[in-house]
Amino acid sequence: YKMVESCVSEDLTSEEAQIFNQLEFLGNDNHPDAHACRLKLSAVTVGLGDSSAMKCPWSVYEEMREYVKKYDFVSSACRLTTEEELLLLKMSTPSVGYRLPTELVNRNSYVSAVTNIGTLPVGKTLSVKVGIDKPPVIENYDSGADTSILDNPKNCMISSKLFGAAYSRPEEDQVAFGGLRALEFINAAIDHGVEITSSRYGFPLMYDLLVGTVAFKLHPNDKTHNWGRILVRLVPPSDFKRKSAEMSSLRILSENPTVAQHPHIPKFQIDSAVSKFKGMFQGKDAVSRVLSELHTFLTKQSIRSMLNFPVASIESQSPAVMTLRRPSSFFDYRLWVIPRVSDYSQSVFCLDVQNCAAVNIPLAQIQAFASKPLSPIKLESYVVYLSRSQLRRPNVS
């Protein structure tokens, strides 16, 4: 990286051109430092023009996007300066019909602000407005507790109870002993779709899994309750966003395995063929009965005190404004500390003693660094100074 600035020429020999053309095959190196090296070469050769023999074979736009994404992992020796970044951002042009992505627009605003931060008065701040891409809409299952089954289950039950009447409990030899049949069963449930009102993979099955009536296992050490929790998490947003007694029951039992495994937890009772239809019209079907019994069970003081309700997960929001302050030392903006010699012909360099003291460098070492950096190890004891005669050189006239 440090040698890139000396690798610029308007005319290349055949050997040099052959070596330069090999860089095309290094584009699949996705290390953060590799992106920095390619961008550095693009920056130092931009003045040669598009017809130059040193026209870089990669896209500055793509390399800059990757560099910005991986900036925190770029080595200090390979970081671009603010001037180089601003130049490369100007060179970054997307394909025709596409706009510059938000991360590069924000990077341009941020780097421009960093270049001016050193001129800020002490105590003042600089605000940088950043663009925010509209995030995809994701329905949050963990949006809060649903206590419908505890408060008023009769008024929030799903009106149609056909799924309860049509439910047929899986055979024990199909799901309880693992193996291929159990795997096929769970795959069929996921492929078909888990819904509250599904007669095969709906509320009755999930309830049976949570309370342990259906002993489903893929591995001998599996817990049936965990499989019930998985299926409850797979219900569509139209089910878990709607507060219903059925969904509330599944949520509470999912988050409270101790209550779900209580010996007195109500079980789902499948009616006979004749009783199924009679119960549906009389409001005494299997689903209504188990919900009513579960309401009575959960509202007992001894059981209610055992219930734990999940805390609603709040989605993070990106700030629209960044606030920058003038750094008091190099540690305030450590990633912008770029070791770079700007003038190799300079004979006198200024050393900031205060910043060196901040990292506990002894004063003796600082003084030695300004004159003879290796003097603390007494290098002179290993060096012998020879005269010109000893070196068999002629005297200076």
C-alpha positions in Angstrom: 0.0 0.0 0.0 2.8 2.4 0.9 4.5 1.8 -2.4 1.4 2.6 -4.6 2.3 6.3 -4.9 5.6 5.4 -6.5 4.0 3.0 -9.0 2.7 5.5 -11.5 4.0 6.0 -15.0 2.6 7.3 -18.3 4.6 4.8 -20.3 5.0 1.1 -19.2 7.5 -1.3 -20.6 6.2 -4.6 -21.8 7.3 -6.3 -18.6 5.6 -3.6 -16.5 2.4 -3.8 -18.6 2.3 -7.5 -18.1 2.6 -7.2 -14.3 0.0 -4.4 -14.2 -2.5 -6.5 -16.3 -2.2 -9.3 -13.7 -4.0 -7.1 -11.2 -7.3 -7.9 -13.1 -7.2 -11.4 -11.6 -7.0 -10.1 -8.0 -10.5 -8.6 -8.0 -11.8 -11.6 -6.1 -9.7 -10.7 -3.0 -12.4 -9.4 -0.7 -10.1 -8.6 2.3 -10.7 -5.0 3.6 -7.1 -4.1 3.0 -7.4 -5.4 -0.6 -10.2 -3.0 -1.3 -8.1 -0.1 0.1 -5.1 -1.0 -2.1 -7.2 -1.1 -5.2 -8.8 2.2 -4.4 -5.4 3.8 -3.6 -4.1 2.8 -7.0 -7.3 4.2 -8.6 -6.7 7.5 -6.8 -3.1 7.9 -7.8 -3.7 7.0 -11.4 -6.8 9.0 -12.1 -4.7 11.9 -13.5 -3.4 9.7 -16.3 -6.8 9.5 -18.1 -8.9 6.8 -19.4 -6.6 6.0 -22.3 -3.7 5.4 -20.1 -1.9 2.0 -19.9 -2.5 2.1 -16.1 -6.3 2.3 -16.3 -7.5 0.2 -13.4 -9.6 -2.9 -14.4 -12.0 -2.7 -11.5 -15.1 -0.6 -10.6 -14.3 2.3 -8.2 -18.0 2.3 -7.4 -18.1 -1.3 -6.3 -14.7 -1.1 -4.5 -15.8 2.0 -2.6 -19.1 0.3 -1.5 -17.1 -2.6 -0.1 -14.5 -0.3 1.5 -17.2 1.7 3.4 -18.9 -1.5 4.6 -15.6 -2.9 5.9 -14.0 0.3 7.0 -13.8 -0.7 10.7 -11.6 -3.7 9.7 -9.2 -1.8 7.4 -5.6 -1.8 8.8 -4.4 1.6 10.0 -1.6 1.5 7.4 -4.1 1.0 4.6 -6.7 3.6 5.5 -7.4 6.3 2.9 -7.1 9.9 3.9 -10.2 12.2 3.8 -8.9 13.8 0.6 -8.5 10.5 -1.1 -12.0 9.3 0.0 -13.6 12.5 -1.3 -11.8 12.0 -4.7 -12.9 8.4 -5.0 -16.5 9.2 -4.0 -16.5 11.7 -6.9 -15.2 8.9 -9.1 -17.9 6.5 -7.9 -20.6 6.5 -10.6 -23.3 3.8 -10.6 -24.7 2.2 -13.7 -27.0 4.2 -15.9 -30.4 4.7 -14.4 -29.3 4.0 -10.8 -28.6 6.6 -8.1 -25.7 6.6 -5.7 -26.6 4.3 -2.8 -27.4 5.8 0.6 -24.2 4.5 2.3 -22.0 6.3 -0.2 -24.1 9.5 0.0 -23.8 9.4 3.8 -20.1 8.6 3.6 -19.6 11.7 1.4 -21.4 13.9 3.9 -19.6 12.4 6.8 -16.1 12.7 5.3 -16.8 16.2 4.2 -17.7 17.1 7.8 -14.5 15.4 9.1 -12.3 17.5 6.9 -13.7 20.6 8.6 -13.9 19.3 12.2 -10.4 20.6 13.0 -11.5 24.2 12.5 -14.4 24.0 15.0 -14.2 26.2 18.0 -13.7 24.4 21.3 -17.1 23.3 22.7 -18.9 23.6 19.4 -20.5 20.7 17.5 -21.1 19.9 13.8 -24.3 18.2 12.7 -24.3 15.9 9.7 -27.6 14.9 8.1 -27.7 11.4 6.8 -30.1 9.6 4.6 -32.0 6.5 5.8 -33.3 3.8 3.5 -36.8 2.7 4.3 -36.4 -0.6 6.0 -38.5 -3.6 4.9 -41.8 -4.0 6.7 -41.3 -6.9 9.2 -44.2 -7.9 11.4 -43.0 -8.2 14.9 -44.3 -11.3 16.8 -42.9 -9.9 20.0 -44.9 -6.8 20.0 -46.3 -7.3 23.5 -48.3 -9.6 25.7 -51.8 -10.9 24.7 -53.9 -11.5 27.8 -57.2 -12.1 26.0 -57.6 -15.6 27.5 -57.3 -14.0 31.0 -59.5 -11.0 30.5 -62.5 -11.9 28.4 -62.1 -15.1 26.3 -65.7 -15.5 25.3 -65.9 -12.3 23.4 -62.6 -12.8 21.5 -62.9 -16.4 20.4 -62.6 -17.2 16.7 -66.2 -17.5 15.5 -65.7 -20.5 13.2 -65.0 -23.7 15.1 -64.8 -26.1 12.1 -61.0 -26.5 12.6 -61.7 -28.0 16.0 -64.3 -30.4 14.8 -62.2 -31.5 11.9 -59.0 -32.0 14.0 -57.6 -35.5 14.1 -54.8 -36.1 16.6 -51.6 -37.7 15.0 -51.0 -41.3 15.8 -48.4 -42.0 18.4 -46.3 -44.3 16.1 -46.2 -41.5 13.5 -44.6 -38.8 15.7 -43.5 -40.1 19.0 -40.6 -42.3 18.1 -38.6 -40.0 15.8 -37.2 -41.2 12.5 -38.3 -40.6 9.0 -42.0 -40.5 9.7 -41.7 -37.8 12.4 -39.5 -35.8 10.0 -42.0 -36.1 7.2 -44.7 -34.9 9.6 -43.0 -31.7 10.7 -41.9 -31.0 7.1 -45.5 -31.4 5.9 -46.6 -28.9 8.6 -44.1 -26.3 7.6 -44.8 -26.8 3.8 -48.6 -26.7 4.3 -48.4 -23.7 6.6 -49.3 -23.4 10.3 -52.5 -21.4 10.9 -54.8 -21.1 13.9 -57.8 -22.2 11.9 -56.1 -25.1 10.2 -57.8 -28.4 11.0 -54.5 -30.4 10.7 -51.8 -28.0 11.7 -53.7 -25.4 13.7 -54.7 -24.5 17.2 -55.5 -28.0 18.4 -52.2 -29.5 17.3 -50.1 -26.6 18.8 -52.1 -26.8 22.0 -51.5 -30.6 22.2 -47.8 -30.1 21.7 -47.5 -27.4 24.3 -49.3 -29.4 27.0 -47.6 -32.7 26.0 -50.7 -34.6 24.8 -48.9 -35.3 21.4 -45.5 -36.6 22.2 -43.7 -35.4 19.1 -40.0 -36.1 18.9 -37.3 -36.2 16.3 -34.5 -36.9 18.8 -35.0 -39.0 22.0 -34.1 -35.9 24.1 -36.5 -33.6 22.4 -39.1 -31.7 24.5 -42.5 -31.6 22.9 -43.1 -28.2 24.3 -40.3 -26.8 22.3 -41.8 -28.1 19.1 -45.0 -26.4 20.0 -43.2 -23.1 20.5 -41.6 -23.4 17.1 -45.0 -23.9 15.4 -46.6 -21.0 17.3 -43.8 -18.8 16.0 -44.6 -19.9 12.4 -48.2 -18.7 12.4 -48.8 -15.8 9.8 -49.0 -12.2 11.0 -52.8 -12.2 10.3 -53.0 -14.7 13.2 -50.6 -13.2 15.8 -51.5 -9.6 15.2 -55.1 -10.3 16.0 -55.9 -10.6 19.7 -57.9 -13.8 20.2 -58.4 -16.2 23.0 -56.8 -19.0 20.9 -53.6 -17.0 20.1 -53.4 -15.6 23.6 -53.5 -19.2 25.0 -50.7 -20.4 22.7 -48.6 -17.3 23.5 -48.9 -17.8 27.3 -48.3 -21.5 27.2 -45.3 -21.0 24.9 -43.6 -18.6 27.4 -44.5 -20.6 30.5 -43.4 -24.2 30.1 -43.9 -24.9 33.8 -47.6 -23.9 33.6 -48.0 -25.8 30.3 -46.7 -29.0 32.0 -48.9 -28.6 35.1 -50.7 -31.8 36.0 -54.0 -30.0 36.1 -53.7 -28.2 32.8 -56.9 -28.7 30.7 -56.5 -31.1 27.8 -58.1 -30.8 24.4 -60.9 -33.4 24.2 -61.9 -34.6 20.8 -65.7 -35.2 20.5 -67.4 -38.1 18.8 -68.8 -37.5 15.3 -72.3 -36.7 16.5 -71.3 -34.5 19.4 -69.0 -32.4 17.2 -71.8 -30.8 15.3 -74.2 -30.5 18.2 -71.5 -28.7 20.2 -70.7 -26.3 17.5 -74.3 -24.9 17.4 -74.6 -24.9 21.2 -71.3 -23.2 21.9 -69.9 -26.3 23.6 -67.5 -27.5 21.0 -64.1 -28.8 21.9 -62.3 -25.5 21.3 -64.7 -23.5 23.3 -64.6 -25.9 26.1 -60.9 -26.1 26.4 -60.6 -22.3 26.3 -63.2 -21.9 29.0 -61.5 -24.4 31.2 -58.1 -22.8 30.5 -59.4 -19.4 31.5 -60.6 -20.8 34.8 -57.3 -22.5 35.3 -55.0 -19.6 34.4 -57.0 -17.1 36.5 -56.4 -19.1 39.7 -54.3 -17.0 42.0 -51.7 -19.8 42.4 -51.3 -20.2 38.6 -51.6 -16.5 37.8 -48.6 -15.7 40.0 -46.5 -18.2 37.9 -47.1 -16.5 34.6 -44.4 -14.6 32.9 -45.2 -12.3 30.0 -42.6 -11.4 27.3 -41.3 -7.8 27.1 -42.2 -6.1 23.9 -39.2 -5.8 21.5 -38.7 -2.3 20.3 -37.2 -2.0 16.8 -34.2 0.2 16.6 -34.3 3.4 14.5 -31.3 4.9 12.8 -30.6 8.6 13.7 -31.2 11.1 10.9 -28.5 13.4 12.3 -24.9 12.7 13.4 -23.2 15.1 15.9 -19.5 15.6 15.6 -17.3 17.4 18.2 -13.8 18.8 17.8 -11.4 16.0 19.0 -9.3 16.8 22.1 -6.9 14.0 21.2 -6.3 11.4 18.5 -8.3 8.9 20.5 -11.6 10.7 19.9 -11.6 9.7 16.2 -9.1 6.8 16.3 -10.1 5.4 12.9 -9.1 8.7 11.2 -5.5 8.5 12.6 -3.7 7.6 9.4 0.1 7.2 9.6 1.3 9.0 6.6 4.5 10.8 5.7 3.4 13.8 3.6 6.9 15.2 2.8 9.9 12.8 2.7 12.3 15.7 2.1 11.3 17.3 5.4 14.2 17.3 8.0 12.3 18.5 11.0 9.1 16.9 12.3 6.8 18.1 15.1 6.0 15.5 17.8 2.9 16.1 19.9 4.1 15.3 23.4 0.7 15.6 25.0 -0.8 12.8 22.8 2.2 10.6 23.5 1.7 11.2 27.2 -1.9 10.2 26.9 -0.9 6.6 26.1 1.7 6.5 28.9 4.9 6.7 26.8 7.8 7.6 29.1 9.3 11.0 28.6 12.8 9.5 28.0 11.5 7.4 25.1 9.7 10.5 23.6 13.0 12.4 23.8 14.9 9.5 22.3 12.3 9.2 19.5 13.0 12.9 18.5 16.7 12.2 18.1 17.9 8.6 18.4 14.9 6.2 18.7 17.0 3.2 19.7 19.1 4.9 22.3 17.1 3.5 25.3 18.5 0.0 24.4 22.0 1.5 24.4 22.6 0.8 20.7 25.9 2.6 20.8 27.5 -0.2 22.8 27.0 -2.4 19.7 28.3 0.1 17.2 31.9 1.0 16.4 32.6 4.2 14.5 35.4 3.8 12.0 37.5 6.5 10.5 38.0 6.9 6.8 41.4 5.4 7.0 40.0 2.4 8.8 37.4 2.2 6.1 40.3 2.4 3.5 38.8 5.5 2.0 40.9 8.4 0.7 41.1 11.6 2.8 38.8 14.4 2.0 40.8 17.2 0.5 
